[in-house]
Amino acid sequence: MQFQSLLFAAVLAAFGGAASAAPLAYAPNEKSATVSVIDTDTDRRLGDIAVGQRPRGIAAGDGRLYLTDAKTGSLLIVDTLAGKQVGSVRVGDSPEGVSLSADGKLLAVAVEDDNSIVLLVAPEGKEVARIKVQGKNPEHAVFSPDGRWLYVSAEEAEQVDIIDVAARRQVASVPVGKRPRGIGFLPDGSRAYVASETTGKVFVIDVAQRKVIAEIPAGQYPAGIAVRPDGKRVFVSNGRDPSVMAIDVASNQVVATVEVGKRPWNMAITPDGRKLYVANGRSGTVSVIDTESNRKLADIAVGELPWGVAIR
């Protein structure tokens, strides 16, 4: 599907300051080489933006999307107002997750083949540091809310590596289960939640103490983590169930399980915390979950092999 006038108008409305406009959700599709754009008010797919050759990781900033392209080893930059790719920066072979600091100034890209995290300045994507980590094949590098730390998960690891952003180096590791995947922080930065795919658990890390304080049983192959903005719920996707579980932060207990599409992967929550969007890789859909009632609202058809979701 080409980028059409309907989508262009919707994007302009969303970023043009319209008070009633809901944010847009963006889902990169690896096999389709597109980003599907979803209106979070109506839960309709508005259209697709052609990007790179194999887009995977995604982060959303003001008027920009940042995506990793596994085929070209690049960070792709998309202008959401124009609805097109406007830049490409080489970062290294097989990049995966990308995240944006809360102040919008720094990007972090996990590069699998050289076991490093690349820091770049947003929005232009100029590289400022390349930091080696202990875990092999890093997948996610996630900024803490205050921007001081990067927590890094890797496919061939049993720990989360911690990078001091200012010092530009790894300073610690926290043991977790095998094959850590998604990472999410509470809004106050006091805890981090890590999905361990092979172990089938979510590990809760005390950020100040740098140690695990709880292990929460999840489903089969937990992968994605998303945290509600009020800090009361953490969500984990289970790749083989397929389902999403809601975890109560106060009790560290699973309080609901919601069935979604096949191979649910990475997720994102709307800024008001009311809706969770889940990329279902093998179904070619994005599931929408009401985070208060913990029920599925919709399955939205997107492209082939959606990797995740970003909302701005």
C-alpha positions in Angstrom: 0.0 0.0 0.0 1.4 3.4 -0.9 1.5 6.4 1.4 -1.8 8.0 0.6 -3.4 11.4 1.2 -5.6 10.0 4.0 -2.5 9.0 6.0 -0.7 12.2 5.2 -3.6 14.2 6.5 -3.8 12.1 9.6 -0.1 12.5 10.4 -0.4 16.3 9.9 -3.3 16.4 12.3 -1.6 14.3 14.9 1.6 16.3 14.9 0.1 19.7 14.1 -1.2 20.2 17.6 -4.8 19.2 17.1 -6.1 18.9 20.7 -8.5 16.0 19.9 -6.1 14.0 17.8 -5.0 10.6 19.2 -1.4 9.6 18.8 -0.4 7.3 16.0 1.1 3.8 16.4 3.8 2.6 14.0 4.6 -1.1 13.4 7.7 -2.1 11.3 7.1 -5.1 9.1 10.3 -7.1 8.4 9.2 -9.0 5.4 7.2 -6.2 3.8 9.8 -3.6 4.3 7.2 -1.1 5.5 5.9 0.7 8.6 2.2 0.4 9.1 0.6 3.5 10.6 -2.4 3.0 13.0 -4.8 5.6 14.4 -5.0 4.8 18.1 -8.4 6.5 18.4 -10.2 4.3 15.8 -7.7 1.4 15.7 -7.6 1.6 11.9 -4.6 1.1 9.7 -4.2 4.3 7.8 -1.5 3.2 5.4 2.1 2.1 5.1 5.5 3.9 4.6 8.1 2.1 2.6 11.4 1.8 4.5 14.7 0.0 3.9 14.8 -3.7 3.2 14.2 -5.4 6.6 13.1 -3.0 9.3 13.1 -4.3 12.8 13.7 -2.1 15.9 11.7 1.2 16.1 11.7 4.3 18.2 9.6 7.4 17.8 10.6 11.0 18.4 9.1 14.4 17.5 8.3 14.1 13.8 10.8 11.3 13.3 10.9 7.5 13.4 14.2 5.7 13.9 14.4 2.1 12.6 17.1 -0.5 12.3 17.5 -2.3 9.0 18.9 -5.8 9.4 19.7 -6.2 5.7 21.8 -3.1 5.2 23.1 -2.7 8.8 21.7 0.8 9.0 19.7 3.2 11.1 16.8 4.5 9.0 15.3 8.0 9.7 11.7 8.6 8.6 10.0 12.0 8.5 6.5 11.3 9.8 5.1 14.6 8.4 6.3 13.8 4.9 5.6 10.1 5.3 9.0 9.0 3.8 12.5 7.9 4.7 14.9 10.9 4.8 18.1 9.3 6.0 20.2 6.2 6.5 23.2 5.8 8.8 25.5 2.8 8.8 25.7 1.3 12.3 27.0 -2.3 11.7 25.8 -5.7 10.7 22.5 -7.1 12.0 21.2 -4.2 14.2 18.1 -4.9 16.3 16.6 -2.8 19.0 16.8 1.0 19.0 15.7 3.4 21.8 15.5 7.1 22.3 16.4 8.9 25.5 13.6 10.7 27.3 15.0 14.1 26.4 15.1 13.1 22.7 18.8 13.8 22.4 20.4 10.3 22.1 19.7 7.1 20.3 21.0 3.7 21.3 21.2 0.8 18.7 22.0 -2.8 19.6 24.3 -4.2 17.0 24.5 -8.0 17.1 27.5 -8.9 15.0 30.1 -6.9 17.0 28.4 -7.1 20.4 28.1 -3.4 20.8 25.8 -0.6 21.5 26.0 2.4 19.2 25.1 5.8 20.6 24.0 8.5 18.1 22.8 12.0 18.3 19.2 12.6 17.4 17.7 13.6 15.1 20.5 13.5 12.5 21.9 10.1 13.7 25.6 11.1 14.1 27.6 8.4 15.9 29.2 9.5 19.1 30.2 6.2 20.8 30.5 2.5 20.2 30.3 0.6 23.5 31.2 -3.1 23.8 29.0 -5.3 26.0 29.6 -8.7 27.5 26.4 -10.3 26.2 26.7 -11.8 22.7 24.1 -10.8 20.1 22.6 -7.8 21.9 19.0 -7.3 21.1 17.7 -4.4 23.2 19.4 -1.3 24.7 16.9 0.7 26.8 17.5 4.0 28.5 16.5 4.5 32.1 13.9 7.3 32.5 16.6 9.7 33.7 18.9 8.8 30.8 21.8 7.8 33.1 21.8 4.1 32.2 21.3 1.8 29.4 20.1 -1.7 30.2 21.2 -4.2 27.5 19.8 -7.7 26.8 21.4 -10.2 24.5 20.3 -13.5 22.9 23.4 -15.3 24.2 23.5 -14.1 27.7 22.3 -14.9 31.2 22.6 -11.3 32.5 21.6 -7.7 31.7 24.6 -5.5 31.0 24.5 -1.9 32.3 26.1 1.0 30.5 26.9 4.3 32.1 25.7 6.7 29.4 27.9 9.6 30.4 31.1 7.4 30.8 30.3 5.6 27.6 31.2 2.2 29.0 29.7 -0.9 30.6 29.9 -0.7 34.4 28.0 -3.7 35.7 25.9 -6.8 34.9 22.9 -8.3 36.7 22.4 -12.0 36.5 19.0 -13.0 35.1 17.6 -16.1 33.2 18.9 -17.4 29.9 18.2 -15.4 26.7 16.9 -12.1 28.2 14.7 -10.1 25.8 12.4 -7.1 26.4 13.3 -4.5 29.1 11.1 -1.9 30.7 11.5 0.6 33.5 9.0 1.9 36.0 8.4 5.7 35.3 10.4 6.6 38.5 13.3 4.5 37.3 13.4 2.5 40.6 12.8 -0.9 38.9 13.5 -2.6 35.6 11.6 -5.6 34.3 13.4 -8.1 32.0 11.7 -10.9 30.1 13.8 -14.1 30.0 12.7 -16.1 27.0 14.3 -19.5 27.8 13.7 -19.4 31.5 10.0 -18.4 31.1 10.2 -15.6 33.8 10.1 -11.9 34.2 13.0 -10.7 36.4 12.5 -7.6 38.5 15.7 -5.6 39.1 16.2 -3.0 41.8 18.0 -0.3 39.9 19.8 1.3 42.8 21.0 -2.0 44.2 21.6 -3.6 40.8 20.1 -6.9 41.9 17.1 -9.1 41.2 14.4 -8.7 43.8 11.7 -10.9 42.3 11.2 -13.6 39.7 7.7 -13.7 38.2 6.6 -16.8 36.2 5.4 -15.9 32.7 4.2 -18.0 29.8 6.1 -19.8 27.1 9.0 -17.8 25.6 8.3 -14.3 27.1 9.7 -11.6 24.9 8.3 -8.1 25.0 7.9 -5.8 28.0 5.7 -2.7 28.3 5.1 -0.6 31.4 1.9 1.5 31.9 2.7 5.2 32.5 1.1 5.2 36.0 3.6 2.4 37.0 0.9 0.1 38.3 1.0 -2.6 35.6 3.7 -4.3 33.6 2.9 -6.3 30.5 4.8 -9.3 29.0 4.2 -11.0 25.7 4.5 -14.8 25.5 5.8 -15.9 22.1 4.6 -19.5 22.1 1.3 -19.3 24.1 0.4 -16.8 22.4 -0.7 -14.3 25.0 0.0 -11.2 26.9 0.1 -11.2 30.7 -0.6 -8.2 33.0 1.6 -8.0 36.1 0.5 -6.1 39.2 3.6 -4.1 40.3 2.6 -3.9 44.0 2.3 -7.7 44.4 4.5 -9.0 41.6 1.6 -11.2 40.6 0.1 -12.0 37.2 -3.5 -10.6 37.4 -4.7 -11.3 33.8 -3.8 -13.2 30.6 -5.1 -12.0 27.2 -5.0 -14.2 24.1 -3.5 -12.4 21.1 -2.1 -13.4 17.7 0.7 -15.8 16.8 4.2 -15.0 18.0 3.5 -11.8 20.0 6.7 -9.8 20.1 7.4 -6.2 21.1 4.7 -3.8 22.4 3.9 -0.2 23.2 1.4 1.7 25.3 -0.4 4.9 24.5 0.7 8.0 26.6 -2.6 7.9 28.5 -1.9 4.3 29.4 -5.3 3.1 28.2 -4.3 0.9 25.3 -1.5 -1.6 24.6 -0.5 -2.5 21.1 1.2 -5.9 20.5 3.0 -6.9 17.2 2.1 -10.5 16.3 4.9 -11.6 14.0 3.4 -14.8 12.5 -0.2 -13.4 12.3 0.7 -10.2 10.5 -1.4 -8.3 13.0 -1.3 -5.8 15.8 -3.5 -6.7 18.7 -5.0 -3.9 20.8 -5.7 -4.5 24.6 -7.6 -2.3 27.0 -5.2 -2.1 29.9 -8.0 -1.4 32.5 -10.3 -4.3 31.6 -7.5 -6.5 30.3 -9.5 -7.5 27.2 -8.6 -7.5 23.6 -10.3 -4.7 21.6 -9.1 -5.5 18.0 -6.7 -7.3 15.7 -5.4 -4.9 13.1 -4.0 -6.4 9.9 -0.6 -4.9 9.1 2.3 -6.2 6.9 4.3 -9.4 7.0 6.4 -10.2 10.2 5.7 -7.1 12.3 8.6 -6.7 14.8 7.2 -4.2 17.3 5.3 -1.0 17.9 6.2 2.6 18.7 3.8 5.3 19.7 4.4 9.1 19.9 
